[in-house]
Amino acid sequence: MASEYVKSKTRVHLTSGQSVRIAREMLKWSQNELAKHSGLAQTTISGIEADRIQMGVDRAKKLARALKLHPAVLLFPDWDVEKESVA
């Protein structure tokens, strides 16, 4: 019996700030620990996670290095590859 592949569906939509918080919490780090590893101020991380401060590419790179993720995971948490086509 052949099993069929069923694509998963997105159940939640995340902001960039929420993706940072989730990645940080998966490592069981506090904002202070992420600040130490990324070189960003804890207040900046707090603002990013609360979506009060835009992350931007430079901050995303620093956070991604610290969290061992690709920056796109943080910058584009809701990117749908199938819906977005590159011309």
Residue, then its C-alpha position, 0 to 999 in steps of 0.5 A: m500500500a503506497s502512502e500519499y504525501v500530504k502537505s502540512k498547512t500553516r496553522v499560525h502566522l508569526t511575526s519576525g519578533q515572534s520567530v525570534r522569541i520562539a527560537r530563543e525559548m527553544l534554546k532556553w535562553s533569556q533575553n540577556e543570554l541572547a544579548k550576550h551571544s548576539g552583541l545586541a542590547q537586551t532592550t533591543i531584543s525586547g523591542i524586536e520580540a514585541d514588534r516595537i523595533q524593526m529587526g532589519v537585515d543587520r540585526a537579523k544576521k546577528l540574531a541568526r548567528a547567535l541562534k544558529l539559524h538562517p536570517a531568512v527564518l527570522l525575517f520571513p517567518d510566513w514565507d510561502v515558497e509555493k505562492e511566491s515565484v521568482a521571475 
